[in-house]
C-alpha cells in the first residue's frame, strides 16, 4: 500500500464519465453557446433573514458555492450573504481566521497547516472532491517535452497549499528527487505570468490558473496530468465559537449548498454556462473539470485519511517544530449536517 493510504482508496471513489459522452456533451454545449437561458430560481419567503459573510474561491471543488450564489439559493434559504472571493482556499481560511469572513471554503491542505498551530476552528461539511484538480504546466521552450525533462528545472507553486502537496506527489510518482529541482514559491495568481516571463520553467497549479497559463503560452505550453494521483476536497470551516452560536446559519448554508447540488445534477447545461460565464473560462474547460469532480455535500471517512496523509508530509518535511499527528476528529463538527442529511455522513466520531 502507498505511503499515503487515501490514495489506495481513491479508485473506490472515482466516477468516470465515458469519453464518448464527454465529447458529445462538449459539442452540444459549444453549439448552444450564447443560447442557454440562465434563469433565476424561485425565491421563497423566510420569516427570519440572517446575515453571514462567506469566503469563497473559484477552485473547481468549491463550484457549488458559485451556483448557490448565482441561483440565489442563499437568499431562498433565509440568508443575507456577503461574498468575498479569494484567489485561493488558503487565503479564504486566512480571511476567516482574521475574522474578515464568518465561514470559509478551503481545501484540506491549508486546514492541515493551521491544525499544527491552533485548535479553535472546525470543518462542518465537504462540498466537493476532485481526482484531477491539480496539474503540472511547463514551457516547451525550456527543453521540456516529457516528464523526464523536468528534472533539474525551476518549479514553482503556492507554498504550504494543496498545489504544493500535489507537486510533491507528482515528483515522487515520477521518481524525481525534490533536491534535484530548483523550487520557488509565489502567489497562485502570479504563477501563469511567471511561467510566461521565464521566471520559472514549471508550475503546479489548478483552474482557473491552468486555463490562464495555457492561454498565455499557447502552443508553448505542455500540461502533465495524473488523474487519481491526489484526491483534493474542499471543506466549509468556521470558528468553534461561531458554530456554537450560529447553528441556524450553518444549516441554511448547507441547505443552499444542497440546493446547488440538486440544481447541478438536474441542469447540467445551464450550470456549465453559468460557471463558464462567472469564471471566464471556456465551457470545454468546465466540462473537463466536471468529469473528475464529485460536487456533493458530505462528511466521509476518506476526508480523515486525506488529512492524515498530508499531515504526514508536513511532519516529514519539518514545516513546523512539532511532533505527533493532530487528532482531526477534534476538527470536525457533525451536528449541522447531521440535522438535515445524516445519510451523507460516514465518519464515526
C-alpha positions in Angstrom: 0.0 0.0 0.0 1.1 3.6 -0.7 2.8 5.7 1.9 -0.4 7.8 1.7 -3.2 5.3 2.4 -6.0 7.5 1.0 -4.5 7.1 -2.5 -5.3 3.3 -2.2 -9.0 4.1 -1.7 -9.2 6.7 -4.4 -10.3 4.3 -7.1 -13.2 3.3 -4.9 -14.5 6.9 -5.1 -13.9 7.9 -8.7 -16.9 8.1 -11.0 -15.6 8.2 -14.6 -17.6 9.7 -17.4 -17.3 7.8 -20.7 -15.1 9.6 -23.2 -17.8 9.4 -25.9 -20.4 11.1 -23.6 -17.9 13.8 -22.6 -17.1 14.6 -26.2 -20.8 14.7 -27.1 -21.7 17.0 -24.2 -18.8 19.3 -25.1 -20.0 19.6 -28.7 -23.6 20.2 -27.7 -22.7 22.9 -25.2 -20.5 24.7 -27.6 -23.3 24.6 -30.2 -25.6 26.2 -27.7 -23.1 28.9 -26.9 -24.9 32.2 -26.1 -28.3 30.5 -26.3 -28.8 29.0 -22.9 -31.1 30.8 -20.5 -29.6 31.0 -17.1 -32.8 31.8 -15.3 -33.1 32.8 -11.6 -34.6 30.3 -9.1 -37.8 31.0 -7.3 -37.2 32.9 -4.1 -39.0 31.6 -1.1 -40.1 33.9 1.7 -38.4 33.1 5.1 -39.6 34.7 8.3 -36.0 35.2 9.6 -33.3 36.6 7.4 -29.8 36.1 8.9 -26.6 37.7 7.8 -23.4 35.8 7.1 -20.0 36.6 5.4 -18.7 33.8 3.2 -15.2 33.4 1.9 -15.2 31.6 -1.4 -12.8 30.8 -4.3 -13.1 29.8 -7.9 -11.4 26.4 -7.4 -13.4 23.6 -9.1 -14.3 21.6 -5.9 -16.0 24.8 -4.5 -18.2 25.4 -7.5 -21.4 24.6 -5.7 -21.0 27.9 -3.8 -20.9 29.8 -7.1 -24.1 28.0 -8.2 -25.7 28.7 -4.8 -24.9 32.4 -5.2 -25.9 32.9 -8.8 -29.1 31.0 -8.5 -30.0 32.8 -5.2 -30.2 29.7 -3.1 -28.7 31.5 -0.1 -31.5 34.1 -0.3 -34.1 31.4 -0.8 -33.0 29.7 2.4 -33.1 32.9 4.5 -29.6 34.3 4.3 -28.3 37.7 3.5 -24.9 36.8 2.2 -21.8 38.9 1.7 -19.5 37.0 -0.5 -15.7 37.7 -0.6 -13.8 35.9 -3.3 -10.3 34.9 -2.5 -7.7 33.7 -5.0 -7.1 30.5 -3.0 -8.7 28.5 -0.3 -5.5 29.1 1.8 -6.3 32.9 1.7 -10.0 32.2 2.3 -9.1 30.3 5.5 -6.7 33.1 6.5 -9.6 35.6 6.0 -11.8 33.5 8.3 -9.1 33.3 10.9 -8.6 37.0 10.6 -12.4 37.5 11.1 -12.9 39.1 7.7 -15.5 36.4 6.9 -17.5 34.1 9.1 -17.3 30.9 7.1 -14.6 29.9 4.6 -14.4 27.3 1.8 -10.9 25.8 1.7 -9.0 22.7 0.7 -7.8 20.3 3.2 -4.2 21.5 2.8 -4.5 24.9 4.5 -6.6 23.2 7.2 -3.8 20.8 8.0 -1.2 23.5 8.2 -3.4 25.5 10.6 -4.1 22.4 12.7 -0.4 22.4 13.7 -0.8 25.8 15.2 -4.4 26.1 16.6 -7.5 24.2 17.7 -10.2 26.9 17.6 -11.9 26.1 14.3 -13.8 23.1 12.7 -14.9 21.6 9.4 -18.7 21.2 9.2 -19.0 19.9 5.6 -17.2 18.8 2.5 -18.7 20.4 -0.6 -16.7 18.8 -3.4 -13.9 16.5 -4.4 -11.7 16.3 -7.4 -9.3 13.5 -8.6 -7.7 15.7 -11.2 -7.8 19.3 -9.9 -4.1 20.0 -9.8 -1.8 19.7 -12.8 1.8 20.5 -13.8 2.2 23.1 -16.6 5.6 23.6 -18.3 7.1 25.6 -21.1 8.3 23.6 -24.1 11.0 26.2 -25.0 12.7 25.4 -21.7 13.6 21.9 -23.1 10.5 20.2 -21.6 8.6 17.8 -23.8 8.2 14.8 -21.5 8.1 14.3 -17.7 11.7 13.1 -17.6 12.8 16.5 -18.9 11.5 18.2 -15.7 14.5 17.0 -13.6 16.8 19.9 -12.7 14.5 22.6 -13.9 12.9 25.5 -12.0 9.5 24.6 -10.5 7.1 27.0 -8.7 3.8 26.8 -6.8 2.0 28.3 -3.8 3.7 27.4 -0.6 2.0 25.2 2.0 -1.0 24.5 -0.2 -2.7 21.6 -1.9 -0.8 22.6 -5.1 2.4 22.3 -3.0 1.4 18.8 -1.8 0.5 17.8 -5.4 3.9 18.9 -6.6 5.5 16.6 -4.0 3.3 13.7 -5.1 4.0 14.3 -8.8 7.7 14.3 -8.3 7.5 11.2 -6.1 5.3 9.4 -8.6 7.9 10.1 -11.4 10.9 9.2 -9.3 12.3 12.8 -9.4 14.0 13.9 -6.1 12.9 17.3 -4.9 16.6 18.1 -4.1 17.2 17.9 -7.9 14.7 20.6 -8.5 15.1 24.4 -8.2 12.0 25.2 -6.1 10.4 28.6 -5.6 7.1 29.8 -4.1 4.7 32.6 -5.1 1.1 33.7 -5.0 -1.1 31.3 -7.0 -2.3 34.1 -9.3 1.3 35.0 -10.2 2.2 31.6 -11.5 1.0 31.9 -15.1 2.8 35.1 -15.7 6.0 33.8 -14.0 5.9 30.9 -16.5 5.3 33.2 -19.4 8.0 35.6 -18.4 10.6 32.9 -18.0 10.9 33.3 -14.2 10.2 29.6 -13.8 10.0 26.6 -16.1 7.2 24.6 -14.5 4.2 25.4 -12.2 2.0 23.3 -10.1 -1.5 24.8 -10.3 -5.2 24.4 -11.0 -8.2 26.1 -12.5 -8.8 28.9 -13.3 -5.0 29.5 -13.4 -4.4 26.4 -15.6 -6.5 27.9 -18.4 -4.8 31.3 -17.9 -1.3 29.7 -18.2 -2.3 27.7 -21.3 -3.8 30.8 -22.9 -0.6 32.8 -22.2 1.8 30.2 -23.5 -0.3 28.9 -26.4 1.5 26.1 -28.2 4.5 26.5 -26.0 2.5 25.1 -23.0 2.7 21.4 -22.1 0.3 20.0 -19.4 1.1 16.9 -17.4 -1.9 15.3 -15.7 -2.0 12.3 -13.4 -5.7 11.6 -12.7 -6.2 9.8 -9.4 -2.8 10.8 -8.0 -4.4 13.2 -5.5 -7.9 13.5 -4.2 -8.5 17.1 -3.3 -11.5 18.2 -1.4 -13.0 21.5 -0.3 -14.4 22.0 3.1 -16.6 24.6 4.9 -14.9 25.8 8.1 -15.7 28.3 10.9 -14.5 29.2 14.4 -15.9 26.8 17.0 -17.4 29.8 18.9 -19.2 30.8 15.7 -20.5 27.3 15.1 -21.9 27.0 18.6 -23.7 30.4 18.4 -25.0 30.2 14.8 -26.2 26.7 14.1 -29.2 28.1 12.2 -27.0 30.0 9.8 -24.8 26.9 9.2 -27.9 24.8 8.5 -29.1 27.4 6.0 -25.7 27.4 4.3 -25.8 23.6 3.9 -29.4 23.7 2.6 -28.4 26.3 0.0 -25.4 24.1 -1.0 -27.6 21.0 -1.2 -30.0 23.1 -3.5 -27.0 23.9 -5.7 -26.0 20.2 -5.8 -29.5 19.3 -6.9 -29.6 22.1 -9.5 -26.3 20.9 -11.0 -27.5 17.3 -11.2 -30.7 18.3 -12.9 -29.5 21.2 -15.1 -26.0 20.3 -16.3 -26.0 22.5 -19.4 -27.3 25.6 -17.6 -24.7 25.0 -14.8 -21.9 24.7 -17.3 -22.9 28.0 -18.9 -23.3 29.7 -15.5 -19.8 28.6 -14.4 -18.2 29.5 -17.7 -19.6 33.0 -17.6 -18.7 33.5 -14.0 -15.2 32.2 -14.2 -14.5 33.5 -17.7 -13.1 30.2 -18.8 -14.3 28.0 -21.7 -17.2 25.6 -21.5 -14.9 22.9 -22.7 -12.7 23.5 -19.6 -15.7 23.4 -17.3 -16.8 20.1 -18.8 -13.3 18.6 -18.5 -13.1 19.7 -14.8 -16.6 18.3 -14.1 -15.5 14.9 -15.5 -13.2 14.4 -12.5 -15.4 16.3 -9.9 -17.8 15.0 -7.3 -19.7 18.1 -6.3 -21.8 16.9 -3.4 -22.2 17.7 0.3 -20.8 15.1 2.7 -18.5 14.2 5.6 -16.9 10.9 5.0 -14.1 8.7 6.3 -11.9 9.4 3.3 -11.6 13.0 4.5 -9.9 11.8 7.6 -7.4 9.7 5.6 -6.6 12.7 3.3 -6.0 14.9 6.3 -3.7 12.4 7.9 -1.8 11.8 4.6 -1.0 15.4 4.2 -0.1 15.8 7.8 2.5 13.1 7.5 4.0 15.1 4.6 4.0 18.2 6.8 5.7 16.3 9.6 8.2 14.6 7.3 9.3 18.0 5.8 9.5 19.6 9.3 7.4 22.6 8.2 6.6 23.1 11.9 8.6 22.3 15.0 6.1 19.9 16.3 5.9 16.2 16.7 2.9 14.0 16.5 -0.2 13.8 14.4 -3.1 16.2 15.1 -6.3 14.4 16.1 -8.5 15.5 13.2 -11.7 14.2 14.8 -11.3 17.3 17.0 -11.6 19.5 13.9 -14.9 18.1 12.8 -18.4 19.2 13.8 -21.1 16.8 12.6 -24.3 18.4 14.1 -25.3 20.9 11.3 -25.2 18.3 8.5 -26.5 15.6 10.8 -29.6 17.6 11.4 -30.6 17.9 7.7 -28.9 15.0 5.8 -27.4 12.4 8.1 -27.1 9.7 5.3 -24.1 11.6 3.8 -22.0 11.3 7.0 -19.8 8.2 7.3 -17.5 9.4 10.0 -17.8 7.9 13.4 -16.9 10.4 16.0 
